[in-house]
Amino acid sequence: MILRKSLATLLGFMPACNIVFQAGNGQELITHLKTNPYPDIVLTDIAMPVMDGVELTRRLKDHYPSVKVIGLSMLSHEAVVTRMIKNGARAYLLKDAEPEELGMALQEVYIRGYYFNELYTASHNQAVATNKYPRHQLNEQELLFLRWSCTEKSLKEIAAEMCVSPRTVDGYRDSLFRKLNVSSRVGIVMYALKEGIVIL
């Protein structure tokens, strides 16, 4: 409650930012949207009672695709970020982010449709913006690994599914990092979604 009110106060000072509704959990927001105009952007906490931010993001993607979601959390774990992005989040910020970064995220999501901060290199952001990905440079095994990377399986489990050694899987991962110019599994997932290799 205190965090939400503090965030609302902060947003009130940002230009061109108009708060239309505040909800204590995801279900409250879904109920509100049934009888009210849709906002352009929803800021959601990951940890909420009744319906958390991960499930809320999925519901919005399925039923209100015009609403863009920015996730807020104290969790920077790759699996959590990946789940949010797979569910349709357009940005993911830590709660200790500077107000300037929040303002930038809101602007970028509103104008470009996405904002990915330290999870991506500058050149990867440019690749997303221009939709220029070197898909032709990926071999069949790398594409297969890419698809498995969009699941919640660990690298060891992916190696078992692909019937290769964990070291070989590490090689696929490092090769994709290099070819796609990303530095995390989240970047791989974003590539797969953008290219339509994986549809969620």
Rosetta blueprint (number, residue, H / E / L):
1 M L
2 I H
3 L H
4 R H
5 K H
6 S H
7 L H
8 A H
9 T H
10 L H
11 L H
12 G H
13 F L
14 M L
15 P L
16 A L
17 C L
18 N L
19 I L
20 V L
21 F L
22 Q L
23 A L
24 G L
25 N L
26 G H
27 Q H
28 E H
29 L H
30 I H
31 T H
32 H H
33 L H
34 K L
35 T L
36 N L
37 P L
38 Y L
39 P L
40 D L
41 I E
42 V E
43 L E
44 T E
45 D E
46 I L
47 A L
48 M L
49 P L
50 V L
51 M L
52 D L
53 G H
54 V H
55 E H
56 L H
57 T H
58 R H
59 R H
60 L H
61 K H
62 D H
63 H H
64 Y L
65 P L
66 S L
67 V L
68 K E
69 V E
70 I E
71 G E
72 L E
73 S E
74 M L
75 L L
76 S L
77 H L
78 E H
79 A H
80 V H
81 V H
82 T H
83 R H
84 M H
85 I H
86 K H
87 N L
88 G L
89 A E
90 R E
91 A E
92 Y E
93 L E
94 L E
95 K L
96 D L
97 A L
98 E L
99 P H
100 E H
101 E H
102 L H
103 G H
104 M H
105 A H
106 L H
107 Q H
108 E H
109 V H
110 Y H
111 I H
112 R L
113 G L
114 Y L
115 Y E
116 F L
117 N L
118 E L
119 L L
120 Y L
121 T L
122 A H
123 S H
124 H H
125 N H
126 Q H
127 A H
128 V H
129 A H
130 T H
131 N L
132 K L
133 Y L
134 P L
135 R H
136 H H
137 Q H
138 L L
139 N L
140 E H
141 Q H
142 E H
143 L H
144 L H
145 F H
146 L H
147 R H
148 W H
149 S H
150 C L
151 T L
152 E L
153 K L
154 S L
155 L H
156 K H
157 E H
158 I H
159 A H
160 A H
161 E H
162 M H
163 C L
164 V L
165 S L
166 P H
167 R H
168 T H
169 V H
170 D H
171 G H
172 Y H
173 R H
174 D H
175 S H
176 L H
177 F H
178 R H
179 K H
180 L H
181 N L
182 V L
183 S L
184 S L
185 R H
186 V H
187 G H
188 I H
189 V H
190 M H
191 Y H
192 A H
193 L H
194 K H
195 E H
196 G L
197 I L
198 V L
199 I L
200 L L
